[in-house]
Amino acid sequence: MLTDKSLDAQIDQVASLPADQATQKWGDLDKQIMGMYVALPWYYNKMAIVAGTNIGGGEGDGTMGMPFFPNLFLKSGS
């Protein structure tokens, strides 16, 4: 929900590092973000759902905001 091209670039740069190098960078980036913004949303109530005439088990995972993949299936093979 936060759009900041400079911050997105920093996140991408840290994400590309090996885990042993990224750990400290994530902490530094977290401190930077918390110093820049007064509040960030804790909850996002939108959800992606897979739907269709041949889709079964199309329910959402409220904790992730996306489909609950273990329950998805095709109703017929053709």
Helices and strands as residue ranges (DSSP letters): H 5-15, H 19-36, E 55-56, E 60-61, E 66-67, G 69-71, E 73-74
